[in-house]
Amino acid sequence: MNKIIKGRWAIFSIWLIATILLTFFQPDINAILREKGQQGTSSESPSVIADNILKKMDTTKGTSNIIVFYDKNKISNAEMTNIGDAIKEISDSKKELGITDMIDPFNVRGKKLISF
């Protein structure tokens, strides 16, 4: 046990070097599978699906904006009514404003989420 404790840095160094070498020289599993005639990562794999979604998202033009309404003391019912009216006006003028998609927190899929 004393030999292990005295040589802990040598043991740690050996483990570290082995980890680095094995990481650097590890084989490409997908290449080996393709070589053997098998498919690597399937197109239905969650990581492949997520990558495709990200690629589609990167090609969109324009900007995404978030509008936040905040009051340190709490938003009053009258203010909530004004906010709802403003959001409805924006929603009604989407074409003129160039808005392609909008998530309205007051009405999501026809359900009223916030009441005042």
Backbone as JSON Lines, residues from 0, in Angstrom:
{"i":0,"aa":"M","n":[0.83,-1.19,0.0],"ca":[0.0,0.0,0.0],"c":[0.87,1.25,0.0]}
{"i":1,"aa":"N","n":[1.96,1.24,0.77],"ca":[2.86,2.4,0.81],"c":[3.48,2.67,-0.56]}
{"i":2,"aa":"K","n":[3.8,1.59,-1.3],"ca":[4.38,1.77,-2.63],"c":[3.4,2.48,-3.55]}
{"i":3,"aa":"I","n":[2.12,2.14,-3.43],"ca":[1.1,2.77,-4.27],"c":[0.96,4.24,-3.9]}
{"i":4,"aa":"I","n":[0.95,4.54,-2.62],"ca":[0.81,5.93,-2.17],"c":[2.03,6.75,-2.6]}
{"i":5,"aa":"K","n":[3.22,6.18,-2.47],"ca":[4.43,6.9,-2.86],"c":[4.49,7.12,-4.37]}
{"i":6,"aa":"G","n":[3.98,6.18,-5.15],"ca":[4.06,6.3,-6.59],"c":[2.77,6.8,-7.22]}
{"i":7,"aa":"R","n":[1.94,7.51,-6.45],"ca":[0.63,7.94,-6.97],"c":[0.75,8.85,-8.18]}
{"i":8,"aa":"W","n":[1.77,9.69,-8.21],"ca":[1.92,10.59,-9.36],"c":[2.37,9.83,-10.6]}
{"i":9,"aa":"A","n":[3.19,8.82,-10.41],"ca":[3.6,7.99,-11.55],"c":[2.41,7.22,-12.1]}
{"i":10,"aa":"I","n":[1.6,6.66,-11.2],"ca":[0.4,5.92,-11.62],"c":[-0.57,6.87,-12.32]}
{"i":11,"aa":"F","n":[-0.77,8.06,-11.75],"ca":[-1.66,9.05,-12.37],"c":[-1.15,9.43,-13.76]}
{"i":12,"aa":"S","n":[0.16,9.61,-13.89],"ca":[0.74,9.98,-15.18],"c":[0.54,8.88,-16.21]}
{"i":13,"aa":"I","n":[0.73,7.64,-15.8],"ca":[0.54,6.51,-16.71],"c":[-0.91,6.45,-17.18]}
{"i":14,"aa":"W","n":[-1.85,6.61,-16.26],"ca":[-3.28,6.61,-16.62],"c":[-3.61,7.77,-17.57]}
{"i":15,"aa":"L","n":[-3.06,8.93,-17.3],"ca":[-3.32,10.1,-18.13],"c":[-2.77,9.9,-19.54]}
{"i":16,"aa":"I","n":[-1.57,9.41,-19.66],"ca":[-0.95,9.16,-20.96],"c":[-1.73,8.08,-21.72]}
{"i":17,"aa":"A","n":[-2.11,7.03,-21.01],"ca":[-2.88,5.96,-21.66],"c":[-4.22,6.48,-22.17]}
{"i":18,"aa":"T","n":[-4.89,7.32,-21.38],"ca":[-6.18,7.89,-21.8],"c":[-6.02,8.75,-23.04]}
{"i":19,"aa":"I","n":[-5.0,9.58,-23.04],"ca":[-4.76,10.46,-24.19],"c":[-4.43,9.63,-25.44]}
{"i":20,"aa":"L","n":[-3.56,8.64,-25.31],"ca":[-3.19,7.81,-26.46],"c":[-4.38,7.02,-26.99]}
{"i":21,"aa":"L","n":[-5.16,6.42,-26.09],"ca":[-6.31,5.64,-26.53],"c":[-7.37,6.52,-27.17]}
{"i":22,"aa":"T","n":[-7.54,7.74,-26.67],"ca":[-8.5,8.67,-27.27],"c":[-8.03,9.08,-28.65]}
{"i":23,"aa":"F","n":[-6.76,9.32,-28.8],"ca":[-6.21,9.78,-30.07],"c":[-6.23,8.68,-31.13]}
{"i":24,"aa":"F","n":[-5.94,7.44,-30.74],"ca":[-5.81,6.35,-31.69],"c":[-7.03,5.44,-31.75]}
{"i":25,"aa":"Q","n":[-8.16,5.87,-31.2],"ca":[-9.34,5.0,-31.23],"c":[-9.86,4.86,-32.66]}
{"i":26,"aa":"P","n":[-10.4,3.71,-33.0],"ca":[-10.88,3.51,-34.37],"c":[-12.22,4.22,-34.61]}
{"i":27,"aa":"D","n":[-12.49,4.52,-35.88],"ca":[-13.76,5.13,-36.27],"c":[-14.77,4.0,-36.43]}
{"i":28,"aa":"I","n":[-15.65,3.84,-35.47],"ca":[-16.6,2.73,-35.46],"c":[-17.52,2.78,-36.68]}
{"i":29,"aa":"N","n":[-18.0,3.99,-37.03],"ca":[-18.89,4.11,-38.19],"c":[-18.18,3.68,-39.47]}
{"i":30,"aa":"A","n":[-16.9,4.01,-39.62],"ca":[-16.14,3.6,-40.82],"c":[-15.99,2.08,-40.86]}
{"i":31,"aa":"I","n":[-15.73,1.49,-39.71],"ca":[-15.59,0.02,-39.66],"c":[-16.91,-0.65,-40.01]}
{"i":32,"aa":"L","n":[-18.02,-0.12,-39.48],"ca":[-19.33,-0.7,-39.78],"c":[-19.67,-0.57,-41.26]}
{"i":33,"aa":"R","n":[-19.38,0.59,-41.87],"ca":[-19.63,0.77,-43.3],"c":[-18.77,-0.18,-44.13]}
{"i":34,"aa":"E","n":[-17.54,-0.4,-43.68],"ca":[-16.62,-1.3,-44.38],"c":[-17.16,-2.73,-44.37]}
{"i":35,"aa":"K","n":[-17.81,-3.1,-43.29],"ca":[-18.36,-4.45,-43.15],"c":[-19.75,-4.57,-43.77]}
{"i":36,"aa":"G","n":[-20.26,-3.46,-44.35],"ca":[-21.55,-3.51,-45.01],"c":[-22.72,-3.18,-44.1]}
{"i":37,"aa":"Q","n":[-22.44,-2.74,-42.9],"ca":[-23.51,-2.36,-41.98],"c":[-23.62,-0.85,-41.93]}
{"i":38,"aa":"Q","n":[-24.8,-0.41,-41.53],"ca":[-25.01,1.03,-41.44],"c":[-24.49,1.51,-40.09]}
{"i":39,"aa":"G","n":[-23.86,2.69,-40.09],"ca":[-23.38,3.29,-38.84],"c":[-24.54,3.87,-38.06]}
{"i":40,"aa":"T","n":[-24.57,5.15,-37.87],"ca":[-25.65,5.8,-37.17],"c":[-26.85,5.88,-38.11]}
{"i":41,"aa":"S","n":[-28.0,5.4,-37.65],"ca":[-29.18,5.37,-38.51],"c":[-29.77,6.76,-38.67]}
{"i":42,"aa":"S","n":[-30.52,6.94,-39.74],"ca":[-31.15,8.24,-39.99],"c":[-32.28,8.51,-39.0]}
{"i":43,"aa":"E","n":[-32.72,7.48,-38.29],"ca":[-33.78,7.65,-37.28],"c":[-33.21,7.86,-35.88]}
{"i":44,"aa":"S","n":[-31.91,7.92,-35.78],"ca":[-31.27,8.16,-34.49],"c":[-31.58,9.56,-34.01]}
{"i":45,"aa":"P","n":[-31.86,9.74,-32.7],"ca":[-32.2,11.08,-32.19],"c":[-31.13,12.13,-32.49]}
{"i":46,"aa":"S","n":[-29.86,11.74,-32.46],"ca":[-28.81,12.72,-32.73],"c":[-28.82,13.16,-34.19]}
{"i":47,"aa":"V","n":[-29.12,12.25,-35.11],"ca":[-29.19,12.59,-36.53],"c":[-30.41,13.47,-36.79]}
{"i":48,"aa":"I","n":[-31.54,13.15,-36.17],"ca":[-32.75,13.97,-36.32],"c":[-32.5,15.37,-35.79]}
{"i":49,"aa":"A","n":[-31.88,15.48,-34.61],"ca":[-31.59,16.79,-34.03],"c":[-30.63,17.58,-34.92]}
{"i":50,"aa":"D","n":[-29.64,16.92,-35.5],"ca":[-28.71,17.6,-36.39],"c":[-29.43,18.13,-37.63]}
{"i":51,"aa":"N","n":[-30.35,17.35,-38.18],"ca":[-31.12,17.81,-39.35],"c":[-31.99,19.01,-38.99]}
{"i":52,"aa":"I","n":[-32.6,19.0,-37.82],"ca":[-33.42,20.13,-37.38],"c":[-32.56,21.38,-37.24]}
{"i":53,"aa":"L","n":[-31.38,21.24,-36.65],"ca":[-30.48,22.39,-36.5],"c":[-30.04,22.93,-37.86]}
{"i":54,"aa":"K","n":[-29.79,22.06,-38.81],"ca":[-29.4,22.52,-40.15],"c":[-30.54,23.3,-40.8]}
{"i":55,"aa":"K","n":[-31.78,22.84,-40.62],"ca":[-32.92,23.57,-41.17],"c":[-33.08,24.92,-40.49]}
{"i":56,"aa":"M","n":[-32.85,24.97,-39.18],"ca":[-33.0,26.22,-38.45],"c":[-31.95,27.24,-38.85]}
{"i":57,"aa":"D","n":[-30.76,26.78,-39.19],"ca":[-29.69,27.71,-39.56],"c":[-29.93,28.39,-40.9]}
{"i":58,"aa":"T","n":[-30.79,27.83,-41.74],"ca":[-31.0,28.41,-43.06],"c":[-32.07,29.49,-43.07]}
{"i":59,"aa":"T","n":[-32.77,29.67,-41.98],"ca":[-33.83,30.68,-41.96],"c":[-33.23,32.07,-41.96]}
{"i":60,"aa":"K","n":[-33.95,32.97,-42.58],"ca":[-33.5,34.35,-42.64],"c":[-34.35,35.18,-41.7]}
{"i":61,"aa":"G","n":[-33.83,36.29,-41.25],"ca":[-34.58,37.16,-40.36],"c":[-34.1,37.04,-38.94]}
{"i":62,"aa":"T","n":[-34.89,37.57,-38.04],"ca":[-34.51,37.55,-36.64],"c":[-35.65,37.01,-35.79]}
{"i":63,"aa":"S","n":[-35.3,36.55,-34.63],"ca":[-36.29,36.13,-33.64],"c":[-36.25,37.13,-32.51]}
{"i":64,"aa":"N","n":[-37.41,37.55,-32.08],"ca":[-37.48,38.53,-31.01],"c":[-38.41,38.05,-29.92]}
{"i":65,"aa":"I","n":[-38.11,38.45,-28.71],"ca":[-38.95,38.16,-27.56],"c":[-39.34,39.49,-26.94]}
{"i":66,"aa":"I","n":[-40.61,39.64,-26.66],"ca":[-41.09,40.85,-25.99],"c":[-41.47,40.45,-24.56]}
{"i":67,"aa":"V","n":[-40.89,41.15,-23.59],"ca":[-41.14,40.85,-22.18],"c":[-41.78,42.06,-21.53]}
{"i":68,"aa":"F","n":[-42.85,41.82,-20.82],"ca":[-43.53,42.88,-20.06],"c":[-43.24,42.63,-18.59]}
{"i":69,"aa":"Y","n":[-42.77,43.66,-17.9],"ca":[-42.34,43.49,-16.52],"c":[-42.7,44.72,-15.7]}
{"i":70,"aa":"D","n":[-43.13,44.47,-14.5],"ca":[-43.37,45.54,-13.54],"c":[-42.89,45.03,-12.18]}
{"i":71,"aa":"K","n":[-42.06,45.81,-11.55],"ca":[-41.47,45.42,-10.27],"c":[-42.55,45.09,-9.23]}
{"i":72,"aa":"N","n":[-43.66,45.82,-9.27],"ca":[-44.7,45.66,-8.26],"c":[-45.82,44.72,-8.67]}
{"i":73,"aa":"K","n":[-45.86,44.23,-9.87],"ca":[-46.86,43.33,-10.44],"c":[-47.67,44.08,-11.48]}
{"i":74,"aa":"I","n":[-47.89,43.43,-12.57],"ca":[-48.66,44.03,-13.66],"c":[-50.13,44.01,-13.26]}
{"i":75,"aa":"S","n":[-50.78,45.15,-13.38],"ca":[-52.19,45.26,-12.99],"c":[-53.09,44.65,-14.07]}
{"i":76,"aa":"N","n":[-54.36,44.45,-13.7],"ca":[-55.32,43.91,-14.67],"c":[-55.51,44.85,-15.85]}
{"i":77,"aa":"A","n":[-55.53,46.16,-15.61],"ca":[-55.67,47.12,-16.7],"c":[-54.47,47.05,-17.64]}
{"i":78,"aa":"E","n":[-53.27,46.92,-17.07],"ca":[-52.07,46.78,-17.89],"c":[-52.1,45.48,-18.7]}
{"i":79,"aa":"M","n":[-52.58,44.4,-18.08],"ca":[-52.69,43.12,-18.79],"c":[-53.67,43.24,-19.96]}
{"i":80,"aa":"T","n":[-54.75,43.98,-19.75],"ca":[-55.7,44.21,-20.83],"c":[-55.04,44.98,-21.97]}
{"i":81,"aa":"N","n":[-54.29,46.01,-21.63],"ca":[-53.57,46.79,-22.65],"c":[-52.54,45.93,-23.39]}
{"i":82,"aa":"I","n":[-51.82,45.08,-22.67],"ca":[-50.84,44.18,-23.29],"c":[-51.55,43.22,-24.24]}
{"i":83,"aa":"G","n":[-52.67,42.65,-23.79],"ca":[-53.44,41.74,-24.64],"c":[-53.93,42.41,-25.9]}
{"i":84,"aa":"D","n":[-54.4,43.67,-25.77],"ca":[-54.87,44.42,-26.93],"c":[-53.71,44.69,-27.9]}
{"i":85,"aa":"A","n":[-52.55,45.05,-27.35],"ca":[-51.38,45.33,-28.2],"c":[-50.94,44.07,-28.94]}
{"i":86,"aa":"I","n":[-50.94,42.94,-28.25],"ca":[-50.54,41.68,-28.9],"c":[-51.54,41.32,-29.99]}
{"i":87,"aa":"K","n":[-52.83,41.54,-29.74],"ca":[-53.85,41.27,-30.76],"c":[-53.64,42.16,-31.98]}
{"i":88,"aa":"E","n":[-53.31,43.42,-31.76],"ca":[-53.06,44.33,-32.89],"c":[-51.85,43.87,-33.7]}
{"i":89,"aa":"I","n":[-50.8,43.47,-33.01],"ca":[-49.61,42.96,-33.7],"c":[-49.96,41.7,-34.49]}
{"i":90,"aa":"S","n":[-50.72,40.81,-33.86],"ca":[-51.11,39.57,-34.52],"c":[-51.98,39.84,-35.75]}
{"i":91,"aa":"D","n":[-52.88,40.82,-35.65],"ca":[-53.74,41.15,-36.78],"c":[-52.96,41.81,-37.92]}
{"i":92,"aa":"S","n":[-51.82,42.41,-37.62],"ca":[-51.01,43.12,-38.62],"c":[-49.75,42.34,-39.0]}
{"i":93,"aa":"K","n":[-49.77,41.02,-38.85],"ca":[-48.58,40.22,-39.11],"c":[-48.05,40.39,-40.52]}
{"i":94,"aa":"K","n":[-48.93,40.39,-41.5],"ca":[-48.48,40.51,-42.9],"c":[-47.8,41.85,-43.15]}
{"i":95,"aa":"E","n":[-48.43,42.91,-42.68],"ca":[-47.86,44.25,-42.9],"c":[-46.52,44.42,-42.19]}
{"i":96,"aa":"L","n":[-46.38,43.76,-41.02],"ca":[-45.15,43.89,-40.24],"c":[-44.08,42.89,-40.67]}
{"i":97,"aa":"G","n":[-44.44,41.93,-41.52],"ca":[-43.46,40.94,-41.98],"c":[-43.22,39.83,-40.97]}
{"i":98,"aa":"I","n":[-44.18,39.58,-40.11],"ca":[-44.04,38.53,-39.09],"c":[-44.54,37.22,-39.7]}
{"i":99,"aa":"T","n":[-43.68,36.19,-39.66],"ca":[-44.08,34.9,-40.23],"c":[-44.68,33.97,-39.19]}
{"i":100,"aa":"D","n":[-44.24,34.07,-37.95],"ca":[-44.76,33.19,-36.91],"c":[-44.74,33.94,-35.59]}
{"i":101,"aa":"M","n":[-45.74,33.69,-34.78],"ca":[-45.84,34.39,-33.5],"c":[-46.49,33.48,-32.48]}
{"i":102,"aa":"I","n":[-45.88,33.38,-31.31],"ca":[-46.47,32.62,-30.22],"c":[-47.13,33.63,-29.29]}
{"i":103,"aa":"D","n":[-48.42,33.54,-29.19],"ca":[-49.21,34.46,-28.38],"c":[-49.5,33.78,-27.05]}
{"i":104,"aa":"P","n":[-48.98,34.3,-25.95],"ca":[-49.19,33.64,-24.66],"c":[-50.64,33.72,-24.18]}
{"i":105,"aa":"F","n":[-51.43,34.61,-24.74],"ca":[-52.82,34.75,-24.32],"c":[-53.71,33.69,-24.96]}
{"i":106,"aa":"N","n":[-53.39,33.31,-26.18],"ca":[-54.17,32.31,-26.91],"c":[-53.23,31.35,-27.61]}
{"i":107,"aa":"V","n":[-53.01,30.19,-27.02],"ca":[-52.19,29.17,-27.65],"c":[-53.12,28.04,-28.08]}
{"i":108,"aa":"R","n":[-53.15,27.78,-29.38],"ca":[-54.01,26.75,-29.97],"c":[-55.47,26.94,-29.56]}
{"i":109,"aa":"G","n":[-55.87,28.2,-29.54],"ca":[-57.27,28.49,-29.28],"c":[-57.66,28.46,-27.81]}
{"i":110,"aa":"K","n":[-56.73,28.13,-26.91],"ca":[-57.03,28.08,-25.49],"c":[-56.55,29.36,-24.83]}
{"i":111,"aa":"K","n":[-57.35,29.93,-24.04],"ca":[-56.98,31.14,-23.34],"c":[-56.13,30.76,-22.13]}
{"i":112,"aa":"L","n":[-54.88,31.21,-22.1],"ca":[-53.98,30.85,-21.02],"c":[-54.0,31.86,-19.88]}
{"i":113,"aa":"I","n":[-54.13,33.13,-20.24],"ca":[-54.06,34.18,-19.23],"c":[-55.4,34.91,-19.21]}
{"i":114,"aa":"S","n":[-55.96,35.04,-18.06],"ca":[-57.2,35.8,-17.98],"c":[-57.0,36.97,-17.02]}
{"i":115,"aa":"F","n":[-57.74,38.01,-17.26],"ca":[-57.64,39.19,-16.4],"c":[-58.99,39.81,-16.22]}
